[in-house]
Amino acid sequence: MPNVMDAEEWDKLSFEKVLARAEKHGVFLNNFTFEVDLFRSGAENEFSKAIKGLTSNTKMHARFDELSVDPSSLAPKQFLKDIDSIGKGRVAQRLASIFLAEQSDVCPPYIKAALDYLKVRLA
């Protein structure tokens, strides 16, 4: 942020105030990790399908089935551990194919905000 804000403004602001002004300066931040933020954006069914297509681990299937029914039960550490055990790249590729096949329109808020910001700036 010190590279995109006026130096005088940067020096006067608290960390919280800098974060509050980040989007105005084209800096968009996620809340957790991309996978968790994507899940929390409404992709619980897509994640469940992806996991079922990538592993035969029945305990993992059960965890992702439960998440499909109750997304608020997400335990980020276990969720990321499951994804890491398969491979983030493999899960990402499977998710992408599911999103395309189902024409899913899921996007974490910080990415949507960044795209909206770019649209305005490039118009």
C-alpha positions in Angstrom: 0.0 0.0 0.0 2.8 2.5 0.6 3.5 2.3 -3.1 0.0 3.2 -4.2 -1.0 5.7 -1.6 0.3 9.2 -1.0 3.2 8.9 1.4 1.8 11.5 3.8 -1.6 9.7 3.9 0.2 6.4 4.5 2.2 7.8 7.4 -0.9 9.2 9.2 -3.2 6.1 8.9 -3.6 3.2 11.2 -3.5 -0.3 9.7 -7.3 -0.7 9.9 -7.7 2.6 8.0 -5.2 1.6 5.4 -7.2 -1.6 4.8 -10.4 0.3 4.7 -9.0 2.4 1.8 -7.3 -0.5 0.0 -10.1 -1.0 -2.6 -10.1 2.7 -3.5 -6.5 2.2 -4.5 -7.1 -1.0 -6.5 -5.9 -3.5 -3.8 -8.4 -6.3 -3.1 -7.8 -8.8 -0.3 -9.3 -12.2 0.4 -10.6 -13.2 3.8 -8.9 -16.6 4.1 -7.5 -18.6 1.2 -8.9 -18.7 -2.3 -10.3 -22.2 -1.8 -12.1 -21.3 1.4 -13.4 -18.0 -0.1 -14.6 -19.8 -3.3 -16.4 -22.4 -1.2 -18.0 -19.7 0.9 -19.2 -18.0 -2.3 -21.6 -20.8 -3.0 -19.5 -23.5 -4.5 -20.2 -26.2 -1.9 -21.8 -28.6 -4.4 -19.0 -28.1 -7.0 -16.4 -28.9 -4.4 -18.3 -32.1 -3.3 -18.5 -33.3 -7.0 -14.8 -32.5 -7.5 -13.7 -34.4 -4.4 -15.8 -37.4 -5.3 -14.3 -37.5 -8.8 -10.7 -37.3 -7.4 -10.6 -39.8 -4.5 -12.2 -42.9 -3.2 -11.7 -41.8 0.4 -15.2 -42.4 1.9 -14.5 -40.3 5.0 -13.5 -37.3 2.8 -16.7 -37.9 0.7 -18.8 -37.8 3.8 -17.1 -34.5 5.0 -17.8 -32.9 1.6 -21.4 -34.3 1.5 -22.0 -32.7 4.9 -20.5 -29.4 3.7 -23.0 -29.5 0.7 -25.9 -29.8 3.2 -24.5 -27.4 5.7 -21.9 -25.0 4.3 -21.7 -23.2 7.6 -20.1 -26.2 9.2 -16.9 -25.6 7.2 -13.8 -26.2 9.2 -11.1 -24.5 7.1 -8.1 -26.5 8.4 -9.7 -29.9 7.6 -11.0 -28.5 4.3 -7.6 -27.4 3.2 -6.0 -30.5 4.5 -8.3 -32.6 2.3 -7.6 -30.5 -0.7 -3.8 -30.7 -0.1 -4.0 -34.4 0.2 -5.3 -34.6 -3.3 -3.3 -31.7 -4.7 -4.4 -28.1 -5.1 -3.8 -28.2 -8.8 -5.8 -31.4 -9.4 -8.7 -30.0 -7.4 -8.5 -26.7 -9.2 -8.6 -28.4 -12.6 -11.6 -30.6 -11.6 -13.4 -27.6 -10.2 -12.8 -25.6 -13.4 -14.3 -28.4 -15.5 -17.3 -28.7 -13.2 -17.9 -24.9 -13.3 -17.7 -24.9 -17.1 -19.9 -28.0 -17.5 -22.6 -26.6 -15.2 -22.1 -23.0 -16.2 -21.7 -22.1 -12.6 -21.4 -18.4 -11.7 -19.5 -18.4 -8.5 -16.9 -15.8 -7.6 -15.4 -14.7 -4.3 -16.4 -11.1 -3.4 -12.9 -9.7 -3.5 -12.3 -11.0 -7.1 -15.7 -9.6 -8.2 -14.8 -6.2 -6.7 -11.4 -6.3 -8.4 -13.1 -7.0 -11.8 -15.7 -4.3 -11.3 -12.8 -1.9 -10.4 -11.0 -2.8 -13.6 -14.1 -2.3 -15.7 -14.5 1.2 -14.4 -10.8 2.1 -14.8 -10.6 0.7 -18.3 -13.9 2.2 -19.6 
